Amino acid sequence: MSRNWYYRLLFSYFPIFFLTVTILIFIAFVFINDISKEETRKADRISSSYLLDTVDRTIRDIELSILETVQSQQAYKLYFNNTSQTSSDTVYTIAQSLREMTNSSSWIQSIYLYDKRNKHVLTVSGSREVESFSDKAWIDQMAKGSTGSGWQPVREFDAESVQRTPIRVLTINKDMPLPFGSQGTLVINIKMSSIEQSVDSMVNGQLSFLTITDRDGQVVYNAHSDGEGSVDGQELNNLPLERLGWTLSSGIKAGNLFGWVSVVSYVWVIIAIVTVLCAIVYIVYITRRNYKPIQIIMNRIESHQIRAFEHSGVRTDEMKMIDGVLENLINHMMDYDKKSRENVLMQRSKLFNALLHGEHTDHAPEQLRELSPLDEVHDSSRFIVVVGEINRYEKGFQERYTRGEQNTLKFALMNVLQELSRNTGVQCWTEWISADRIAILFVFKEQRDNKDMAGQIRVVAEECKSWVEQNLRISLRFGIGPIAEGIGSIRDSYTAAEAVMQRKLLMNGDVGLAECGEHQHPLLDTYTYLQMIADFVKRFRMSSTQWRDQLEGIFTAFEQNKLPDDEIHSLIQAMLQMLSREVAMMSEELQEALSEENINKWLQLMEEAETLQDVKGLLFDNLTDLFRTYVAVTETKSYKAMVNEMKNYIEEQFANPDLSLKHLSDRFQITGKHASYLFKTEFNMKFVDFVTELRMKETEQLLIKTDYSLQDIALKVGYANGITLGRVFKRVTGITPGDYRRLKREHRAPEE
C-alpha cells in the first residue's frame, strides 16, 4: 500500500513544528528580558530609596538637633521674652551656640535668629541691624508672609564671603520662641553643595542617572550634573521626598547594556511576528494545495450518503456515525429552540418588572412591540397599573391546593383577566410579581376621560373578582393605580397601587382605587403615636373610662393618616406591651391576661381581620374585659390604704434585719415588683432608700443620746455588724459614726 499521502501530509506540516519551537524560544527570551527589566527596576528603586532616606534622615537629624539645642538653652527664651535691651551675655551665649551648631555638621551653611520686635538679626558673629544683613531679602519675604514655616524651596544665599558669590541653600523657618512663638524666627540654611556631593557619591554616573525636581516640576539637581543622561535614558522609578517637596526620578542611561537588551528584545519580537506571519502564509498555502484530494474524498462520502438513503440496504458504520451526529445535532437544535422560548418569557417578565419600577425605559416602546402582547404602544400612551392579591394565601390557597394545582389556577386567573379586558376593548398585560400578587398593565388606545378610564378598570376588577370567587373559589383583592401619562409614569401608577394594597384594613371593599398623586406612605411619626398610646395607658391605669375615647382617637388618627397595615399592627403591639408593663404586676390574673402568649393570640386575630373596624372591635372587646378585671383588682386591694399600711409597717419594722421586698409581698399578698412600683410612685424613692433613711435617722439619735457601741447600734437598727452600718452611714452623711458623735457632743458642750 502506497503511503505517499501520509508522507505528503507529514512533510507539509513538519516545518510548522520548527516554527512553533522557534516562537517558544522567542517568547522565553522576551519573558527573561522582562524579568531582567523588573529586577533592574527593583535594584534602582532600592538604591534610590537608600539615597532618599540618607538625605531625609540627615536633614531631619540636623533640624531636630538644632531645635533640641534651642529648646534646652534658656538664653534663647531670654532673648525673645525680655522687653528691655537684651544683655550682652545672652547675645554672646546665643552666638556661641549658633557657632557650635553651625560647626556640628558640614551640611549647615548658616544659622541666625531674627527678632521681629527690635528688627535685629543675631548670627554667629553677634547682633546687627536687619538693614545691614546680607540675607535681608529673605527676612523681608518672611515679614510679608510670603514664606511659611518649614522647609522652603532652594534659593540663592549671599554668604558674605570674599568672593561674594551667592550659593544655593535649603532654608527652614521656625517661629520663636519654640514651638509656636511669634516674636521672631530661627532660620537654618543647608548647603545644596553638600546634598549634591552626597547624591553624586551614591549614583553611578556611567550607568544610571538621577534627577531631583521640586513641587513645581523644576529641576533642582541632576546627579553628576548630567542633564543629557536623564533626557536620553529610560526612567524607572519616581520617589517622593515629602519633607522637602522633592521628587527623585532615577533610571538607566541610554547606550548601556540595559538599552541594548531592550533593543534586542524588540528585534526578537519583530522576528517572532514575522515568523508567525510566514507560518500562517505557509499553512494557508499547504492547505489550499492539499484541499483538492480532500474535496474529492468528501464528494465521494456525500454521494455515498445519498445512495445509502435511496436504497434501503444495510447501513455501514460510517452512516451510523453520521446518523448519530445528525440526531445529536437535531436534539441540540430542539434544546436551543426550547431555551429560546424560555429566554423570551424571561425577557418579557424582566421588561414588565423594569416598567413597573421605572428602569431602562429608554427603548421601552421598541421592546414592548417585540416582547409584550400589547400593540400600538408609544411614548404618549396612557396606562393604568392594577395590583391583585390572593386573600389568605398561606392558609386559604397553599393549604388547599397542591403545587401543580396552584400553577394551573394562577394561569387560569391570568387568562380570565385578559379575556375580561378584551371584552371591554382594553388591552392588558399580566405577570405574577410574587407568589401571591399579580400585576396588570392596562393600555388605552382611545382618548377618554380619566374618570371613565378608572371606572372601566374598576368594573373589570370587580367582574374578575366575582367570577373567580364563583368558579375558582379564590378570594381576590385589587388596588388600582392612577392614570399614567406615558411609559415613564407607569412606575407612579404601580407605586400608588402598591400603597393601596398596603392599606387593606382601610379599603372600602376588596377593590381600592388610588387617589391622584398617591405614593408610598411616608415615614411613620412614631413619637406622636407613642404619646397617644402613653396617654391611653395612663388613663387605663388610673381606672378612667376616658381610655375608650383615647383609643377611639388613636384609630381615628390611623384612618386620617392612612397608615399601612403593618404599621397599625406594630403600634397595637406596642400599646399592648406598654399596657402589660404598667398593669400586669397588680395581680396574677392580670399577668396571665397580659402574658406574651395571650397578646400574640390577640395580634393573630387582628391580623386575620379584614377591616380596621373589625380590628377596633376585637381590641375594644378584649380591653373592656381586661379593664373590668383591673378595676376589680384595684378596688379589692384598696390602693391608697395598702400604701399607707405598708408605710406604717415599714416604720415599725425597719430594725428587722429580714425586712425586704419579699417580706412585704408575703405580708400584703402582692408581688415584690408591684411593691417596688408602689414605693417609686408614691414616695419617689426606692424601697431600699426608704428603709435606709429610717435606719440612718435612728442611728443618729442613738449616737447622740447613748453611749452604745457601733456594733450594738447596728443590731438595734437592723444591720448584722458595725462595719456595714459604718459604711452605709458614711455614704449617706459623708462622715463616719464616730466623727458624727464627737461633733454633735462638742457642739452640745458649749451650749450646756
NULOLUM-811137 format. One record per residue (C-alpha): residue in one letter; x, y, z. Coordinates in pm, whole numbers, padded with zeros to 5 digits, always signed. Example, Ala and Ser with C-alpha at 12.3 -4.5 7.8 and 13.67 -1.06 7.14 Angstrom:
% NULOLUM-811137
A+01230-00450+00780S+01367-00106+00714
//
This chain:
% NULOLUM-811137
M+00000+00000+00000S+00143+00330-00102R+00192+00589+00175N+00253+00890-00045W-00042+01077+00112Y+00093+01006+00461Y+00439+01140+00381R+00290+01428+00192L+00092+01541+00497L+00386+01475+00725F+00632+01686+00528S+00369+01950+00467Y+00318+02034+00832F+00653+01932+00975P+00806+02279+00922I+00534+02421+01146F+00689+02224+01431F+01017+02407+01388L+00839+02741+01359T+00646+02673+01681V+00962+02580+01869T+01130+02895+01741I+00841+03110+01859L+00852+02947+02202I+01222+03029+02225F+01146+03388+02130I+00875+03409+02394A+01108+03264+02658F+01375+03518+02566V+01125+03805+02592F+00999+03670+02926I+01355+03652+03062N+01417+04002+02931D+01109+04131+03114I+01228+03965+03434S+01569+04129+03399K+01399+04467+03342E+01190+04423+03653E+01491+04324+03862T+01679+04626+03728R+01386+04846+03828K+01382+04692+04178A+01757+04741+04220D+01727+05102+04103R+01439+05160+04348I+01644+05016+04637S+01944+05237+04564S+01725+05544+04509S+01532+05473+04830Y+01858+05444+05022L+01976+05778+04880L+01641+05941+04962D+01643+05800+05317T+02001+05919+05369V+01923+06275+05262D+01594+06283+05453R+01750+06140+05769T+02046+06379+05761I+01824+06685+05717R+01583+06563+05983D+01868+06497+06229I+02011+06846+06167E+01666+07002+06223L+01593+06803+06541S+01944+06860+06682I+01919+07238+06635L+01565+07255+06775E+01660+07047+07080T+01957+07277+07147V+01743+07590+07111Q+01471+07442+07330S+01708+07336+07604Q+01904+07663+07641Q+01747+07939+07849A+01931+08214+07662Y+01702+08182+07359K+01394+08234+07573L+01555+08536+07744Y+01643+08683+07408F+01283+08690+07288N+01095+08732+07616N+01287+09032+07762T+01108+09357+07696S+01418+09562+07780Q+01750+09564+07600T+01898+09213+07571S+02213+09171+07777S+02545+09116+07606D+02591+08788+07794T+02274+08650+07640V+02382+08763+07294Y+02727+08611+07341T+02581+08282+07466I+02344+08253+07170A+02616+08345+06918Q+02844+08082+07071S+02560+07826+07050L+02491+07915+06688R+02859+07880+06608E+02875+07535+06768M+02563+07418+06586T+02696+07550+06253N+03027+07367+06304S+02849+07046+06413S+02764+06948+06055S+02933+07014+05725W+02588+07042+05565I+02496+07356+05759Q+02573+07681+05582S+02449+07921+05847I+02205+07971+06133Y+02066+08301+06257L+01786+08448+06465Y+01557+08728+06353D+01396+08948+06627K+01076+09096+06479R+01028+09342+06766N+01370+09503+06760K+01441+09438+06387H+01774+09274+06480V+01949+08969+06345L+02167+08753+06569T+02433+08545+06389V+02747+08358+06492S+02929+08691+06484G+02682+08879+06703S+02379+09107+06673R+02326+09352+06388E+02059+09558+06221V+01843+09399+05952E+01932+09670+05701S+02299+09573+05710F+02237+09197+05697S+02323+09012+05377D+02008+08797+05384K+01777+09095+05422A+01572+08996+05116W+01473+08666+05281I+01377+08843+05604D+01162+09083+05402Q+00980+08788+05247M+00917+08642+05593A+00786+08978+05716K+00543+08997+05423G+00416+08647+05500S+00507+08508+05156T+00703+08225+05322G+00555+07987+05576S+00715+07770+05838G+00903+07453+05746W+01141+07375+05459Q+01141+07619+05169P+01240+07574+04803V+01605+07601+04700R+01725+07962+04687E+02046+08160+04646F+02206+08290+04963D+02470+08566+04995A+02718+08419+05243E+02918+08743+05281S+03228+08557+05166V+03526+08709+04998Q+03408+08612+04650R+03057+08750+04721T+02919+08465+04510P+02569+08351+04612I+02539+07985+04698R+02235+07757+04674V+02082+07661+05006L+01780+07492+05156T+01613+07704+05424I+01379+07619+05712N+01195+07883+05918K+01092+07812+06278D+00879+08058+06474M+01045+08165+06801P+01032+08107+07084L+00956+07743+07027P+00725+07585+06948F+00474+07840+06813G+00611+08180+06907S+00553+08498+06713Q+00835+08724+06840G+01094+08603+06592T+01220+08336+06356L+01500+08080+06360V+01648+08042+06010I+01859+07734+05919N+02040+07722+05583I+02162+07388+05445K+02425+07374+05170M+02292+07233+04847S+02650+07150+04754S+02667+06901+05044I+02345+06736+04928E+02473+06725+04570Q+02803+06567+04681S+02610+06304+04875V+02392+06231+04572D+02692+06208+04338S+02869+05969+04575M+02577+05726+04570V+02493+05738+04195N+02696+05557+03930G+02727+05825+03665Q+02832+05581+03390L+02526+05355+03417S+02242+05545+03577F+02105+05894+03621L+01910+06068+03897T+01713+06392+03872I+01567+06589+04161T+01265+06812+04091D+01066+07037+04321R+00689+07079+04367D+00665+07296+04056G+00843+07041+03838Q+01161+07249+03816V+01491+07057+03814V+01676+07103+04142Y+01979+06889+04056N+02098+06624+03808A+02342+06372+03951H+02695+06444+03827S+02540+06748+03652D+02437+06509+03376G+02120+06653+03225E+02161+06468+02895G+02159+06128+03066S+01818+06193+03217V+01682+06312+02881D+01809+06019+02672G+01789+05748+02939Q+01494+05532+03045E+01324+05639+03364L+01248+05352+03603N+01131+05496+03937N+00985+05809+04093L+01020+05853+04469P+00879+06146+04669L+01073+06325+04945E+00779+06470+05139R+00983+06676+05383L+01136+06892+05107G+00862+06852+04844W+01114+06689+04606T+01068+06404+04362L+01362+06175+04276S+01347+06033+03923S+01601+05760+03853G+01675+05525+03565I+01931+05379+03326K+02129+05587+03078A+02099+05531+02707G+02363+05319+02536N+02431+05077+02822L+02363+04704+02844F+02003+04755+02955G+01928+04958+02647W+02092+04702+02419V+01894+04423+02582S+01573+04620+02526V+01663+04678+02161V+01750+04310+02117S+01419+04209+02279Y+01231+04425+02031V+01426+04267+01747W+01332+03920+01870V+00968+04024+01899I+00974+04150+01540I+01138+03828+01426A+00871+03627+01613I+00590+03824+01450V+00744+03780+01106T+00786+03407+01175V+00421+03373+01276L+00311+03554+00961C+00527+03328+00750A+00384+03023+00925I+00029+03144+00858V+00108+03202+00491Y+00272+02861+00468I-00026+02686+00634V-00271+02860+00401Y-00062+02764+00101I-00026+02398+00204T-00398+02377+00295R-00506+02512-00038R-00261+02281-00214N-00388+01972-00031Y-00755+02074-00047K-00813+01909-00386P-00777+01544-00282I-00971+01608+00042Q-01256+01760-00159I-01269+01452-00383I-01293+01230-00076M-01575+01441+00076N-01768+01435-00254R-01749+01057-00259I-01872+01041+00100E-02167+01270+00021S-02254+01068-00289H-02237+00751-00080Q-02476+00904+00177I-02727+00989-00099R-02716+00636-00243A-02750+00488+00105F-03064+00689+00176E-03212+00597-00164H-03164+00225-00111S-03294+00052+00198G-02988-00158+00234V-02782-00212+00544R-02608+00098+00659T-02235+00099+00709D-02065+00203+01029E-01985+00539+00875M-02353+00602+00811K-02439+00504+01167M-02185+00752+01284I-02326+01023+01055D-02680+00936+01168G-02575+00970+01531V-02416+01305+01459L-02729+01428+01283E-02955+01303+01562N-02735+01477+01816L-02749+01795+01610I-03131+01778+01594N-03152+01731+01970H-02930+02032+02020M-03150+02237+01789M-03462+02136+01982D-03298+02227+02311Y-03191+02556+02161D-03548+02635+02048K-03682+02549+02393K-03427+02769+02564S-03501+03047+02318R-03870+03037+02408E-03784+03036+02778N-03547+03323+02721V-03825+03523+02553L-04052+03463+02853M-03776+03569+03091Q-03707+03882+02888R-04079+03962+02886S-04103+03924+03264K-03787+04129+03310L-03925+04407+03086F-04253+04406+03280N-04076+04450+03615A-03849+04717+03468L-04155+04917+03356L-04316+04886+03700H-04001+05014+03870G-03915+05277+03608E-03589+05115+03497H-03433+05103+03148T-03717+05286+02977D-03502+05440+02703H-03601+05186+02437A-03922+05067+02603P-04158+05124+02302E-03948+04903+02073Q-03914+04635+02343L-04287+04644+02413R-04365+04587+02046E-04118+04296+02031L-04184+04117+02361S-04521+04221+02505P-04872+04119+02396L-04952+04491+02356D-04955+04660+02016E-04950+05021+01900V-04770+05138+02212H-04575+05464+02205D-04428+05713+02450S-04751+05911+02492S-04979+05608+02554R-05191+05608+02869F-05161+05325+03119I-05315+05204+03444V-05148+04953+03676V-05364+04722+03888V-05216+04504+04163G-05414+04194+04262E-05357+03974+04565I-05490+03637+04675N-05651+03675+05017R-05526+03443+05289Y-05269+03299+05056E-05087+03074+05300K-05389+02927+05482G-05659+02952+05220F-05465+02883+04900Q-05142+02694+04970E-05301+02454+05217R-05596+02369+04988Y-05412+02310+04661T-05101+02125+04552R-04816+02294+04371G-04943+02186+04028E-05298+02298+04107Q-05167+02635+04224N-04983+02691+03895T-05292+02591+03697L-05517+02828+03892K-05271+03116+03854F-05253+03056+03479A-05634+03048+03461L-05651+03372+03658M-05422+03545+03406N-05641+03428+03116V-05959+03545+03292L-05815+03894+03338Q-05707+03913+02975E-06042+03786+02847L-06249+04030+03057S-06024+04318+02946R-06058+04216+02582N-06437+04221+02611T-06423+04587+02720G-06190+04686+02435V-05888+04748+02661Q-05552+04579+02615C-05380+04434+02920W-05057+04256+03011T-05050+04037+03322E-04750+03899+03510W-04709+03744+03855I-04472+03968+04052S-04466+03747+04364A-04618+03424+04491D-04948+03586+04591R-04954+03905+04383I-05027+03971+04017A-04979+04300+03830I-05195+04403+03535L-05084+04676+03295F-05378+04828+03104V-05318+05044+02797F-05580+05269+02631K-05574+05341+02259E-05857+05596+02259Q-05855+05931+02433R-06105+05913+02718D-06179+06099+03038N-05969+05987+03334K-06277+05908+03547D-06424+05693+03270M-06100+05501+03233A-06063+05442+03608G-06430+05340+03631Q-06392+05095+03345I-06088+04933+03509R-06276+04913+03839V-06562+04730+03662V-06312+04484+03510A-06155+04423+03854E-06493+04367+04023E-06611+04132+03745C-06287+03936+03769K-06316+03913+04148S-06676+03794+04126W-06607+03538+03850V-06301+03395+04026E-06487+03360+04358Q-06777+03181+04191N-06581+02949+03963L-06233+02908+04112R-06322+02954+04480I-06042+03207+04523S-06084+03538+04707L-05906+03834+04547R-05832+04193+04637F-05732+04466+04390G-05555+04801+04416I-05597+05033+04116G-05336+05299+04043P-05399+05637+03881I-05368+05718+03509A-05006+05710+03385E-04937+05955+03103G-04659+05785+02909I-04429+05491+02973G-04214+05681+03221S-04515+05732+03453I-04602+05362+03483R-04387+05345+03797D-04600+05612+03968S-04920+05422+03893Y-04769+05099+04023T-04637+05269+04339A-04983+05410+04414A-05148+05071+04358E-04894+04911+04592A-04972+05177+04854V-05343+05088+04830M-05261+04719+04886Q-05059+04807+05193R-05372+04964+05347K-05614+04674+05313L-05769+04749+05653L-05871+05095+05527M-06008+04975+05193N-06383+05002+05140G-06434+04658+04992D-06195+04437+04800V-06130+04688+04519G-05942+05005+04615L-05883+05300+04387A-05572+05513+04449E-05609+05887+04460C-05421+06104+04211G-05065+06165+04324E-05080+05896+04592H-04747+05726+04664Q-04596+05508+04928H-04675+05614+05283P-04407+05841+05433L-04210+05754+05742L-04426+05690+06045D-04439+05970+06305T-04366+05726+06586Y-04331+05985+06862T-04684+06124+06812Y-04846+05784+06823L-04641+05673+07122Q-04758+05985+07307M-05120+05895+07229I-05059+05536+07341A-04894+05655+07662D-05197+05876+07737F-05427+05581+07676V-05226+05355+07911K-05219+05627+08177R-05599+05667+08169F-05641+05289+08176R-05408+05256+08477M-05592+05537+08659S-05920+05347+08607S-06060+05632+08400T-06330+05546+08147Q-06178+05806+07916W-05941+05539+07789R-06212+05444+07538D-06218+05797+07396Q-05838+05799+07377L-05836+05464+07196E-06105+05589+06960G-05884+05890+06884I-05589+05659+06804F-05794+05465+06548T-05925+05792+06405A-05562+05901+06355F-05494+05570+06180E-05772+05643+05931Q-05686+06010+05878N-05314+05940+05819K-05386+05628+05608L-05135+05410+05788P-05031+05082+05624D-05149+04759+05786D-04808+04653+05918E-04758+04987+06094I-05104+04967+06254H-05029+04617+06383S-04689+04729+06515L-04844+05020+06706I-05116+04798+06854Q-04848+04552+06963A-04651+04836+07127M-04972+04951+07300L-05041+04607+07448Q-04680+04564+07561M-04680+04906+07729L-05012+04825+07899S-04870+04494+08019R-04573+04666+08180E-04799+04913+08364V-05086+04699+08499A-04986+04331+08478M-04797+04349+08806M-05114+04420+09003S-05220+04057+09023E-05156+03713+08885E-05486+03726+08696L-05373+04039+08512Q-05033+03884+08447E-05198+03586+08282A-05435+03807+08080L-05146+04021+07953S-04896+03739+07907E-04697+03723+07588E-04896+03420+07473N-05233+03598+07512I-05103+03916+07346N-04984+03709+07048K-05329+03550+07023W-05491+03893+07017L-05249+04011+06750Q-05311+03697+06542L-05688+03759+06548M-05636+04123+06449E-05410+04025+06158E-05684+03799+06027A-05939+04083+06045E-06035+04230+05708T-06118+04590+05809L-05998+04842+06060Q-06341+04839+06225D-06304+04466+06288V-05962+04528+06446K-06104+04804+06663G-06398+04586+06771L-06171+04298+06873L-05939+04530+07063F-06224+04710+07241D-06384+04382+07348N-06061+04240+07491L-05964+04565+07663T-06312+04603+07814D-06282+04261+07977L-05932+04346+08091F-06049+04680+08233R-06317+04510+08441T-06056+04274+08584Y-05820+04562+08657V-06087+04772+08833A-06188+04472+09042V-05828+04414+09149T-05765+04779+09239E-06090+04805+09436T-06024+04481+09619K-05674+04578+09723S-05761+04940+09819Y-05458+05103+09667K-05418+05403+09898A-05494+05210+10214M-05241+04945+10117V-04970+05204+10057N-05028+05370+10395E-05040+05033+10571M-04713+04930+10409K-04553+05260+10510N-04663+05223+10873Y-04547+04863+10881I-04200+04956+10750E-04167+05240+11005E-04241+04990+11280Q-04027+04705+11146F-03729+04891+10995A-03500+04744+11266N-03590+04394+11148P-03288+04262+10952D-03519+04036+10746L-03722+04329+10612S-03721+04310+10227L-03948+04328+09923K-04013+03956+09952H-04110+04004+10316L-04358+04276+10213S-04501+04064+09927D-04565+03778+10171R-04712+04014+10432F-04951+04205+10199Q-05012+03934+09936I-04874+04133+09642T-04581+04078+09409G-04242+04222+09502K-04230+04405+09168H-04565+04571+09246A-04447+04670+09595S-04138+04835+09444Y-04360+05013+09188L-04587+05150+09466F-04292+05295+09653K-04148+05454+09342T-04488+05605+09253E-04598+05734+09596F-04271+05832+09767N-04049+05898+09464M-03780+05673+09607K-03686+05309+09606F-03784+05074+09888V-03419+05026+09988D-03362+05402+10008F-03675+05444+10225V-03561+05178+10476T-03206+05316+10477E-03335+05667+10556L-03531+05538+10859R-03232+05342+10989M-02995+05635+10950K-03227+05868+11144E-03245+05618+11430T-02866+05573+11418E-02813+05949+11453Q-03037+05960+11762L-02858+05666+11926L-02515+05817+11854I-02616+06147+12016K-02820+06027+12313T-02648+05698+12411D-02302+05555+12459Y-02379+05233+12280S-02102+05086+12070L-02132+05086+11691Q-02199+04709+11697D-02488+04749+11944I-02636+05032+11742A-02609+04820+11424L-02809+04540+11585K-03075+04785+11705V-03131+04940+11360G-03130+04617+11156Y-02769+04565+11043A-02571+04249+11108N-02248+04427+11214G-02097+04766+11280I-01879+04758+10968T-02181+04752+10737L-02350+05026+10941G-02039+05244+10930R-02003+05207+10554V-02371+05294+10488F-02365+05583+10740K-02059+05741+10578R-02211+05702+10230V-02529+05881+10341T-02392+06152+10575G-02038+06192+10443I-01866+06124+10782T-01808+05819+11000P-02036+05742+11300G-01752+05818+11546D-01686+06160+11394Y-02057+06234+11392R-02093+06152+11766R-01784+06361+11855L-01900+06665+11652K-02251+06657+11796R-02128+06627+12156E-01869+06904+12110H-02145+07126+11975R-02371+07049+12273A-02099+07104+12538P-02065+07485+12488E-02445+07521+12491E-02464+07349+12832
//
